[in-house]
Amino acid sequence: MNTREWLTETVARLRKPAPETTRSTEERLAARLRQGEEALSPRALRQKLDELKAIVDPLVSEVEGGRRAQALMAWYASAPATQRRDLWLLMSERFLADPQQVKTAQEQYLGAVGTPDEAAAEVQYRRATVSPRRRLLQRFSAHPEGILFLVNLRAEMQPQLKSDKRLLALDVEMEYMFSTWFDVGFLELRRINWDSPASLVEKLIKYEAVHDIRSWADVKNRLDSDRRCYGFFHPRLPGEPLIFVEVALTKDISASITPLLDESAAPADLDRATTAIFYSISNTQVGLRGVSFGDSLIKRVVESLHEEFPRLRTFATLSPIPGLRAWLSKNAPAELLQVWEDAATLGEKSPHRQALLQWAARYLGSETRDGKPLDAVARFHLGNGARVERVNWAADPSSKGFKQSYGLMVNYLYDLKKLDRNRAALAQGKIPIAPAIKDLLP
């Protein structure tokens, strides 16, 4: 572009208001000038694309590719959010599998079906569909801090996915890669106690998602002699628990969270403990959304508890019902909703109290969407083979508990001999429920 052309284009841009439509990444890469609120200029955008391509250059070694990835990570660390988003778009849109190679491989595979060449053709087809984006992620992961960088990148990207579908390809690719890198076979189950490093205990406070930790005395109570806390750890993120579970050892299935969180209560007698109550399970990494290891965590914790306390016979949860109140607001009669605003004052024989328990039993025991329980916590535990055991009145008197479910909580029972049977029933659209729940259903 000569001086006259540049001046003509610049003057025209100043005279005309910028169009309100968002330019595609391809249009921006082909342009000369920045438009509207675009973060990176076309030139800077092309430069970042070249840097990404250089990372996966087939002519460079793994070491050199990793060094180039490190340089881009350093730029990303100080880049504003809008420029980071431009990098996401480049990674999502510009590293696609070659469509012509995919089409050719697909045709060859379809032509080979039923012949001795079918297996080889399938391999070629699978290879053709692998995008260069996967190689890009692998080069980042080779750096000692690369996996944490990618996990944090995906976490930062999550709020943008609904409004910008262009990012979905990168998000899905990362979820797939994380499912491989964070396979439970690579994870270490580690107990967290009061003697653990202070930095780790602080993360317990930070990531607790079910019952907020109020003080250091609260933490100490949850790590007391009659409690156990376990987390899954990855060797590349040694100080970061990926998910953790808090357990109380008791004589019976707990019906209220209050005594479990009572800092002044004396520790339970472990010689008489026959029940393990999972009262809080928290995922810590938003960037690992969609990567499931909660079921494996529970299995490993049960095995560890069995080994330490052979007298344990019952494994159950005391769980919130986070979706109940929102569901009731759409389905229950208005007059009941009004009465339930004073649920804490309802007596044991109140018909309105009984009605709330019945509606809760219906929500947990029979309401599904696409064959799965409506409630997110229910989907998790029932998907692991538990059954809905009991609904508990005024089990969580906190403002959060009242906002979620009018204070109700639920026990899910893990009967180790019936886990597979319960999962099979759920796969057929039938929620496993205990007799106490059946009695509440109409």
C-alpha positions in Angstrom: 0.0 0.0 0.0 1.5 3.4 -1.0 1.0 6.7 0.8 -1.9 7.8 -1.3 -3.8 4.5 -0.9 -3.3 4.6 2.9 -4.5 8.2 3.1 -7.6 7.5 1.0 -8.5 4.5 3.2 -7.9 6.3 6.4 -10.0 9.4 5.4 -12.8 7.1 4.2 -12.8 5.3 7.5 -12.9 8.6 9.5 -15.8 9.9 7.4 -17.9 6.8 7.7 -19.2 5.3 11.0 -17.9 1.9 11.7 -20.4 -0.8 10.8 -22.2 -2.4 13.7 -21.7 -5.9 12.5 -18.8 -7.8 13.9 -16.2 -8.8 11.3 -15.2 -12.4 11.2 -11.7 -13.5 12.1 -11.0 -14.2 8.4 -12.1 -10.7 7.4 -9.9 -9.1 10.1 -6.9 -11.1 9.0 -7.4 -9.9 5.4 -7.9 -6.2 6.5 -5.4 -3.4 6.9 -7.0 -1.3 9.6 -8.6 -2.0 13.0 -12.4 -1.5 13.1 -14.6 -0.5 16.0 -13.7 -2.1 19.3 -11.5 -4.8 17.8 -8.7 -5.7 20.3 -5.8 -6.6 18.0 -5.1 -4.8 14.8 -5.1 -6.9 11.6 -1.4 -6.8 11.6 -1.1 -7.9 15.2 -3.7 -10.6 14.6 -1.7 -12.0 11.7 1.5 -11.9 13.9 -0.2 -13.9 16.6 -1.5 -16.4 14.0 2.1 -16.8 12.7 3.3 -17.4 16.2 0.7 -20.1 16.8 1.6 -21.7 13.5 5.3 -21.6 14.4 4.6 -23.6 17.6 3.2 -26.5 15.6 5.7 -26.2 12.7 6.5 -29.8 11.8 10.1 -28.9 11.0 10.8 -27.8 14.6 11.6 -30.1 17.5 9.4 -30.6 20.6 11.9 -28.5 22.6 11.8 -25.6 20.2 8.0 -25.9 19.9 7.7 -25.7 23.6 10.0 -22.7 23.8 7.8 -20.9 21.3 4.7 -21.8 23.3 6.3 -20.4 26.4 6.9 -17.1 24.7 3.2 -16.9 23.8 2.3 -17.8 27.3 4.4 -14.9 28.6 2.6 -12.5 26.2 -0.8 -13.9 27.3 0.0 -13.3 31.0 0.1 -9.6 30.5 -2.4 -9.2 27.6 -5.8 -7.6 28.4 -8.9 -9.8 28.2 -10.0 -8.5 24.8 -6.6 -9.5 23.2 -6.8 -12.9 25.0 -10.1 -13.5 23.4 -8.6 -12.8 19.9 -6.1 -15.5 20.6 -8.9 -17.9 21.5 -10.6 -17.2 18.2 -7.4 -17.9 16.3 -6.9 -21.2 18.1 -10.5 -22.1 17.5 -11.0 -21.1 13.9 -7.7 -21.3 12.2 -6.5 -24.8 13.2 -9.1 -27.0 11.6 -8.7 -30.4 9.9 -8.3 -30.1 6.2 -11.8 -30.6 4.8 -10.7 -32.1 1.5 -8.5 -34.6 3.3 -11.4 -35.5 5.6 -13.8 -35.9 2.6 -11.3 -38.1 0.7 -10.6 -40.3 3.7 -14.3 -40.7 4.4 -15.0 -41.8 0.8 -12.1 -44.3 1.0 -13.4 -45.6 4.3 -17.0 -46.0 3.0 -15.7 -47.8 -0.1 -13.6 -50.1 2.1 -16.4 -51.2 4.5 -16.9 -54.9 4.4 -13.5 -55.5 2.7 -10.1 -56.5 4.2 -9.0 -52.8 3.9 -11.7 -51.5 6.2 -9.6 -51.3 9.4 -6.7 -49.5 7.6 -9.2 -47.1 6.0 -10.8 -46.4 9.3 -7.4 -45.5 10.8 -6.7 -43.1 7.9 -10.1 -41.5 8.3 -9.5 -41.0 12.0 -6.2 -39.4 11.4 -7.6 -37.1 8.8 -10.2 -35.7 11.2 -7.6 -34.8 13.9 -7.2 -31.0 13.8 -3.8 -29.2 14.1 -5.4 -27.6 17.1 -4.8 -30.8 19.1 -1.1 -30.6 18.3 -1.0 -27.0 19.4 -2.5 -27.9 22.8 0.1 -30.7 23.1 2.9 -28.3 22.5 1.6 -26.0 25.2 1.2 -29.0 27.6 4.9 -29.9 27.2 5.9 -26.9 29.2 6.0 -27.5 33.0 3.3 -24.9 33.6 1.5 -25.5 30.3 -1.3 -27.7 31.6 -2.2 -25.2 34.3 -2.0 -22.4 31.7 -4.5 -24.3 29.4 -6.9 -25.1 32.3 -6.9 -21.5 33.4 -7.4 -20.4 29.8 -10.5 -22.6 29.4 -11.9 -21.4 32.7 -11.5 -17.8 31.5 -13.2 -18.7 28.3 -16.3 -20.3 29.8 -18.5 -17.2 30.2 -18.0 -16.3 26.5 -19.2 -19.6 25.1 -22.9 -18.9 25.0 -22.5 -15.6 23.3 -19.8 -16.6 20.8 -20.2 -20.1 19.2 -17.0 -19.6 17.3 -15.2 -20.6 20.5 -16.9 -24.0 20.8 -14.4 -25.9 18.7 -11.6 -24.9 21.0 -13.6 -25.6 24.1 -14.6 -29.1 22.9 -11.0 -29.9 21.8 -9.7 -28.9 25.2 -12.3 -30.9 27.0 -11.3 -34.0 25.0 -7.6 -33.5 25.7 -8.2 -32.8 29.4 -10.2 -36.0 29.6 -7.1 -37.9 28.5 -4.6 -35.9 30.5 -6.7 -36.1 33.7 -7.7 -39.7 33.4 -8.2 -41.1 36.9 -5.3 -43.5 36.3 -3.0 -40.5 36.5 -4.6 -39.0 39.6 -3.4 -39.4 43.2 -5.8 -39.7 46.1 -4.4 -37.7 49.0 -5.8 -37.1 52.4 -6.0 -33.4 53.5 -5.7 -32.8 57.3 -4.7 -30.2 59.8 -1.0 -31.0 59.3 -1.2 -30.4 55.5 0.6 -27.4 54.1 -1.2 -24.1 55.0 -1.4 -23.3 51.3 -3.4 -26.4 50.7 -5.7 -25.8 53.6 -6.3 -22.3 52.3 -7.4 -23.8 48.9 -9.9 -25.9 50.8 -11.4 -22.7 52.1 -11.3 -21.0 48.7 -12.9 -23.9 46.7 -15.5 -25.1 49.2 -18.7 -24.8 47.1 -21.4 -26.5 49.3 -21.1 -25.1 52.8 -19.0 -21.9 53.1 -16.1 -22.2 55.5 -16.5 -19.3 58.0 -13.2 -19.4 60.0 -10.1 -21.4 60.8 -12.0 -23.0 63.7 -14.5 -24.2 61.1 -11.7 -25.7 59.0 -10.2 -27.4 62.0 -13.6 -28.9 62.9 -13.9 -30.3 59.3 -10.4 -31.9 59.6 -10.9 -33.2 63.2 -10.2 -36.8 64.2 -13.8 -38.0 63.4 -13.6 -36.4 59.9 -11.8 -37.2 56.7 -11.1 -35.0 53.7 -9.7 -36.4 50.5 -8.7 -34.8 47.2 -7.6 -35.9 43.8 -4.3 -34.4 42.6 -2.5 -34.4 39.2 1.3 -34.7 39.0 1.5 -31.6 36.9 -0.6 -29.6 39.3 0.8 -30.9 42.6 -0.5 -28.2 44.9 -4.0 -27.9 43.3 -6.8 -30.3 44.4 -9.0 -31.0 41.4 -11.9 -32.2 43.5 -12.2 -32.9 47.2 -14.8 -34.6 49.4 -15.5 -34.0 53.1 -16.6 -36.9 55.2 -18.0 -37.2 58.7 -17.9 -40.6 60.6 -21.1 -41.1 62.6 -23.4 -43.8 64.1 -26.3 -43.0 61.9 -27.3 -41.3 58.6 -27.2 -37.6 59.4 -30.5 -35.6 58.9 -29.1 -32.1 59.5 -25.9 -30.3 58.5 -26.0 -28.2 61.8 -24.3 -30.8 64.1 -21.7 -31.6 61.4 -20.7 -27.9 61.2 -20.8 -27.3 65.0 -17.3 -26.2 65.9 -18.0 -26.8 69.7 -19.2 -30.4 69.3 -17.0 -33.1 70.7 -15.5 -35.5 68.1 -17.5 -38.7 67.5 -16.4 -42.0 69.0 -14.6 -43.7 66.1 -15.0 -47.1 67.8 -18.8 -46.8 67.4 -18.8 -45.2 64.0 -20.6 -47.3 61.4 -21.6 -44.7 58.9 -19.6 -42.4 56.6 -21.5 -39.2 55.5 -20.2 -37.4 52.4 -21.5 -33.9 53.2 -19.5 -31.8 50.7 -18.0 -32.5 47.3 -16.4 -29.6 45.5 -14.9 -29.3 42.0 -12.1 -26.7 42.1 -11.2 -26.1 38.5 -13.7 -24.4 36.2 -11.4 -25.2 33.3 -12.0 -28.9 33.8 -15.8 -28.7 33.4 -17.0 -31.8 31.6 -14.1 -33.9 32.8 -15.7 -36.4 35.2 -13.7 -37.9 38.1 -16.2 -37.5 41.0 -17.4 -41.1 40.7 -13.9 -42.4 40.9 -13.2 -40.2 43.9 -16.1 -41.6 45.8 -15.1 -45.2 45.0 -11.5 -44.6 46.1 -12.5 -42.8 49.3 -14.9 -45.7 50.2 -12.0 -48.2 49.7 -9.7 -46.0 51.8 -12.3 -45.7 54.6 -13.0 -49.4 54.5 -9.4 -50.1 55.0 -9.0 -47.7 57.9 -12.4 -48.4 59.5 -13.5 -52.0 58.8 -16.7 -51.5 60.9 -18.1 -49.0 58.5 -21.3 -50.4 56.9 -23.2 -47.5 55.5 -22.0 -44.9 53.0 -24.4 -42.0 52.4 -24.5 -38.3 51.6 -26.1 -35.3 53.1 -26.7 -33.2 50.0 -28.2 -29.9 49.1 -31.1 -29.7 46.6 -30.0 -26.7 44.6 -32.7 -26.7 41.9 -35.7 -27.4 44.1 -37.0 -23.9 44.9 -36.6 -22.7 41.2 -38.6 -25.8 40.1 -41.3 -25.3 42.7 -41.7 -21.7 41.7 -42.8 -22.9 38.2 -44.8 -25.9 39.3 -46.3 -25.6 42.8 -49.5 -23.7 43.6 -49.0 -20.0 44.4 -50.8 -20.4 47.8 -48.3 -23.1 48.9 -45.3 -21.0 47.7 -46.5 -18.2 49.9 -46.9 -20.4 53.0 -43.4 -22.0 52.4 -41.8 -18.6 52.8 -42.3 -19.3 56.5 -41.3 -22.9 56.3 -39.2 -22.7 59.4 -42.3 -22.1 61.5 -44.3 -25.0 60.2 -45.0 -27.7 62.8 -44.3 -31.4 62.4 -48.0 -32.1 61.7 -48.6 -29.2 59.4 -50.2 -30.2 56.1 -48.1 -27.5 54.4 -44.9 -29.1 55.7 -46.0 -32.5 54.5 -46.9 -30.9 51.1 -43.4 -29.5 50.7 -41.8 -32.9 51.5 -44.1 -34.5 48.9 -43.2 -32.0 46.3 -39.5 -32.5 47.1 -39.9 -36.3 46.8 -41.6 -35.8 43.4 -38.8 -33.5 42.2 -36.1 -35.9 43.3 -37.8 -39.2 42.7 -39.7 -38.9 39.4 -39.0 -35.7 37.5 -36.5 -36.1 34.7 -35.3 -34.4 31.5 -34.0 -36.5 28.6 -34.1 -39.4 31.0 -31.9 -37.8 33.6 -32.8 -36.3 37.0 -33.6 -32.6 37.0 -31.4 -31.7 39.9 -27.6 -31.4 39.2 -26.5 -33.0 42.5 -29.0 -35.8 42.0 -27.6 -36.5 38.5 -24.1 -36.8 40.0 -25.0 -39.2 42.8 -27.6 -41.2 41.0 -25.3 -41.5 38.0 -22.7 -43.0 40.4 -25.2 -45.7 41.5 -26.7 -44.2 44.6 -30.4 -44.0 45.4 -32.6 -41.3 46.9 -32.9 -42.4 50.5 -34.6 -39.6 52.6 -35.6 -36.0 52.4 -34.8 -34.1 55.6 -36.8 -31.1 57.0 -34.9 -28.0 58.1 -31.6 -29.8 57.5 -29.9 -26.6 56.3 -31.1 -23.5 58.1 -28.7 -21.2 56.4 -29.8 -18.4 54.1 -28.3 -20.3 51.2 -30.1 -23.5 52.1 -33.4 -21.7 52.4 -32.8 -20.0 49.0 -32.1 -23.3 47.3 -34.7 -25.6 48.9 -36.5 -24.0 51.8 -33.9 -25.6 54.1 -34.5 -29.2 52.8 -31.6 -31.6 52.2 -31.5 -35.2 50.9 -29.6 -38.3 51.7 -28.3 -40.4 48.8 -27.4 -44.0 49.9 -24.4 -45.8 48.3 -25.3 -49.4 48.7 -22.1 -51.0 47.4 -23.9 -54.2 46.4 -26.5 -52.3 44.3 -24.6 -49.6 42.5 -24.6 -51.4 39.2 -28.3 -52.3 39.5 -29.2 -48.7 40.3 -27.2 -47.4 37.4 -29.0 -49.8 35.1 -32.4 -48.6 36.3 -31.4 -45.0 35.8 -30.3 -45.8 32.3 -33.8 -46.9 31.6 -35.2 -43.7 33.0 -36.2 -45.0 36.4 -34.8 -43.2 39.4 -33.8 -45.5 42.3 -35.7 -44.5 45.4 -36.0 -45.8 48.9 -39.4 -46.8 50.5 -39.5 -43.5 52.5 -39.5 -41.6 49.2 -42.1 -43.9 47.6 -44.4 -43.2 50.6 -44.2 -39.5 49.9 -45.1 -39.8 46.2 -48.8 -39.6 45.2 
